[in-house]
Amino acid sequence: MGSEMGLRERKRRQTYEAVSEAAIGLFLERGFDKVSVAEVATAAGISKPTLFRYFPAKEDLVLHRFADHEDEAARVVAAGRAAGRAPLPALHTHFREGLDRQDPVTGLCDNAHVRAYHAMLYGTPSLVARLYGYQGRSEQALAAELGDGLGARAAAGQIIAVQRILAEENWRRIAEGASAQMLYAEALDAADRAFLQLAGGLGAEYGQV
């Protein structure tokens, strides 16, 4: 039974990926607003009602790439605590490692496809608005991991905001023509300073960096 459920879940994830990638290909080629959901469904080989069962909104076809990152900060904190690390040092190290491997989530990625994707994302108001919803859920997951109460919610909001600002600044510089390699040292320094400010503002409860 367990293996059967696992197989179904893998197939479901494969369908998500295939439909999302088909949609993104069309959007990058013709523009997000110029491609209909019906056209995406046809390109993906599924019906429009089936597509909406996987993706409730057209914007989700693009933002599916962020879905796996919604609870990433919470997972990093949980893993850090299991290893005896405080939340902020764990998150700081994780962000630095993302810069090292040029993870698109950090904004420090000059791959041509990623650049085109980010240009579409940040250049489309409805996608930006939907992205904030994903980030709101990231805050909620992180707050739940940090603890109960207003303090945890406030800390989570600040942490997610700092990560977003760092990524957006890296993307802005990449969009202006900087290479990831050229920008790496500055991005690393900006991340270090930002997490140091977080540590100073949030206090010893969440650890020092």
CORDAHU-V237471 format. One record per residue. N is the residue number from 1. RES is the residue in one letter. PHI is phi in degrees with one decimal (NA if undefined). OMEGA is omega in degrees with one decimal (999 if undefined). NEAR is the number of other ideal C-beta (glycine too) atoms within 8 Angstrom. Layout:
# CORDAHU-V237471
[[N;RES;PHI;OMEGA;NEAR] [N;RES;PHI;OMEGA;NEAR]]
This chain:
# CORDAHU-V237471
[[1;M;NA;-179.1;4] [2;G;-62.8;-179.9;5] [3;S;-66.9;178.3;6] [4;E;-66.1;177.8;7] [5;M;-65.7;177.8;8] [6;G;-63.8;178.4;8] [7;L;-64.8;179.0;8] [8;R;-62.2;179.8;8] [9;E;-65.0;178.3;8] [10;R;-63.1;179.1;8] [11;K;-64.3;178.2;8] [12;R;-63.0;178.9;8] [13;R;-64.0;177.8;8] [14;Q;-62.4;177.8;8] [15;T;-65.9;175.7;10] [16;Y;-53.0;-177.0;10] [17;E;-61.6;-176.3;9] [18;A;-63.9;-179.6;9] [19;V;-66.5;179.5;15] [20;S;-61.7;-178.7;13] [21;E;-66.7;176.6;8] [22;A;-62.0;-179.9;11] [23;A;-64.6;-178.2;14] [24;I;-61.7;177.5;11] [25;G;-59.4;178.4;9] [26;L;-66.7;-178.7;12] [27;F;-63.1;-179.8;13] [28;L;-68.2;-178.7;10] [29;E;-75.0;-170.9;5] [30;R;-120.5;-177.7;7] [31;G;104.6;-174.8;7] [32;F;-58.1;-174.9;10] [33;D;-76.7;-176.0;5] [34;K;-99.0;179.1;5] [35;V;-114.0;-179.8;11] [36;S;-87.5;176.3;5] [37;V;-63.1;178.9;9] [38;A;-61.4;178.5;7] [39;E;-66.6;177.1;9] [40;V;-63.0;-179.9;16] [41;A;-59.9;179.1;12] [42;T;-63.1;-180.0;7] [43;A;-64.3;-178.7;10] [44;A;-86.5;178.0;11] [45;G;76.3;177.7;4] [46;I;-132.4;177.9;8] [47;S;-80.7;178.3;6] [48;K;-62.8;176.3;8] [49;P;-60.0;177.9;6] [50;T;-64.8;178.8;9] [51;L;-58.1;-178.3;14] [52;F;-70.1;173.9;9] [53;R;-70.3;178.1;5] [54;Y;-87.0;-174.8;8] [55;F;-129.2;-175.7;11] [56;P;-61.1;-178.8;4] [57;A;-133.1;179.3;6] [58;K;-56.4;-178.7;7] [59;E;-60.9;-178.7;10] [60;D;-65.4;175.9;10] [61;L;-61.5;178.8;13] [62;V;-84.1;-172.0;15] [63;L;-83.7;174.8;13] [64;H;-53.6;179.6;11] [65;R;-62.7;179.2;9] [66;F;-91.5;-173.3;10] [67;A;-58.6;-178.8;8] [68;D;-69.6;-177.8;6] [69;H;-98.7;-176.0;9] [70;E;-57.1;-178.6;10] [71;D;-107.0;-176.7;10] [72;E;-61.9;-179.4;10] [73;A;-60.8;178.5;15] [74;A;-63.4;179.9;12] [75;R;-67.0;178.5;8] [76;V;-64.2;179.1;11] [77;V;-64.2;-179.9;14] [78;A;-62.6;179.6;9] [79;A;-66.2;178.5;9] [80;G;-63.7;179.6;13] [81;R;-63.9;178.7;11] [82;A;-62.3;179.4;6] [83;A;-97.2;177.6;7] [84;G;84.2;-179.3;4] [85;R;-106.4;176.8;9] [86;A;-75.0;-174.9;10] [87;P;-57.3;-174.8;13] [88;L;-64.4;176.1;15] [89;P;-58.5;179.7;12] [90;A;-65.2;-179.8;16] [91;L;-68.7;178.0;15] [92;H;-62.1;178.6;12] [93;T;-60.8;-179.5;8] [94;H;-62.6;179.9;9] [95;F;-66.5;177.6;13] [96;R;-60.9;178.6;11] [97;E;-65.0;175.6;8] [98;G;-64.0;175.4;11] [99;L;-64.2;-179.5;14] [100;D;-58.7;-176.8;6] [101;R;-97.1;179.5;6] [102;Q;55.4;177.1;11] [103;D;-65.0;-179.8;9] [104;P;-54.7;-179.1;11] [105;V;-63.3;178.5;9] [106;T;-81.6;-176.6;14] [107;G;82.2;-176.3;15] [108;L;-93.0;-179.6;13] [109;C;-149.7;-178.2;12] [110;D;-107.1;171.5;10] [111;N;-56.4;-173.8;8] [112;A;-59.5;-179.5;6] [113;H;-67.0;179.9;7] [114;V;-65.8;178.3;10] [115;R;-62.2;179.0;12] [116;A;-64.7;178.9;9] [117;Y;-63.0;179.9;13] [118;H;-64.2;178.0;13] [119;A;-61.5;177.1;9] [120;M;-65.7;-177.0;14] [121;L;-60.1;-174.5;12] [122;Y;-77.6;178.2;10] [123;G;-95.8;-178.6;5] [124;T;-120.0;-174.7;10] [125;P;-53.8;-177.9;5] [126;S;-67.6;177.5;8] [127;L;-72.5;177.7;14] [128;V;-61.7;179.5;10] [129;A;-62.8;179.5;9] [130;R;-67.7;179.1;12] [131;L;-60.9;179.1;11] [132;Y;-63.6;175.3;8] [133;G;-65.5;176.7;8] [134;Y;-62.0;-178.8;13] [135;Q;-68.7;175.3;10] [136;G;-63.1;177.7;8] [137;R;-70.0;174.5;10] [138;S;-62.9;177.4;15] [139;E;-60.4;-178.8;12] [140;Q;-61.5;-179.7;9] [141;A;-65.7;-179.9;12] [142;L;-67.8;179.0;15] [143;A;-60.1;179.2;13] [144;A;-63.7;179.8;8] [145;E;-76.7;-179.3;11] [146;L;-73.8;179.9;11] [147;G;138.8;-178.6;7] [148;D;-85.5;169.9;3] [149;G;99.5;-176.6;6] [150;L;-64.0;-179.1;5] [151;G;-59.9;179.4;8] [152;A;-66.2;179.3;12] [153;R;-65.4;179.3;10] [154;A;-65.5;179.0;8] [155;A;-64.0;-179.8;12] [156;A;-61.5;178.7;14] [157;G;-60.7;179.6;10] [158;Q;-67.3;-178.2;11] [159;I;-64.4;-179.6;13] [160;I;-64.5;178.6;13] [161;A;-63.5;179.8;8] [162;V;-63.4;178.8;12] [163;Q;-62.7;178.7;11] [164;R;-64.7;-178.7;9] [165;I;-63.7;177.9;9] [166;L;-60.2;-179.3;15] [167;A;-65.6;-179.6;11] [168;E;-64.7;178.5;10] [169;E;-67.3;176.9;10] [170;N;-61.4;179.6;13] [171;W;-62.5;179.7;11] [172;R;-58.6;-179.5;9] [173;R;-67.7;176.8;10] [174;I;-63.1;-179.1;17] [175;A;-63.5;178.9;9] [176;E;-80.6;174.3;6] [177;G;117.5;178.2;4] [178;A;-71.4;174.3;9] [179;S;-87.6;178.7;7] [180;A;-61.3;-179.8;11] [181;Q;-64.7;-179.0;5] [182;M;-66.8;-174.9;6] [183;L;-88.7;-170.4;13] [184;Y;-53.4;-176.0;10] [185;A;-61.4;179.1;6] [186;E;-66.0;179.9;8] [187;A;-64.6;178.8;14] [188;L;-65.5;179.3;10] [189;D;-64.2;179.1;8] [190;A;-63.5;178.8;10] [191;A;-64.9;179.5;13] [192;D;-61.2;-178.8;11] [193;R;-67.9;-179.0;8] [194;A;-65.7;179.6;11] [195;F;-71.4;175.0;14] [196;L;-65.6;176.0;9] [197;Q;-63.7;177.4;9] [198;L;-58.8;-178.5;14] [199;A;-61.6;179.1;12] [200;G;-66.2;-177.8;6] [201;G;-80.7;-175.7;7] [202;L;-85.4;177.1;10] [203;G;88.9;-171.8;5] [204;A;-67.6;-176.9;5] [205;E;-57.3;-175.5;6] [206;Y;-105.0;174.6;12] [207;G;97.0;179.8;12] [208;Q;-105.1;179.3;7] [209;V;-118.5;999;10]]
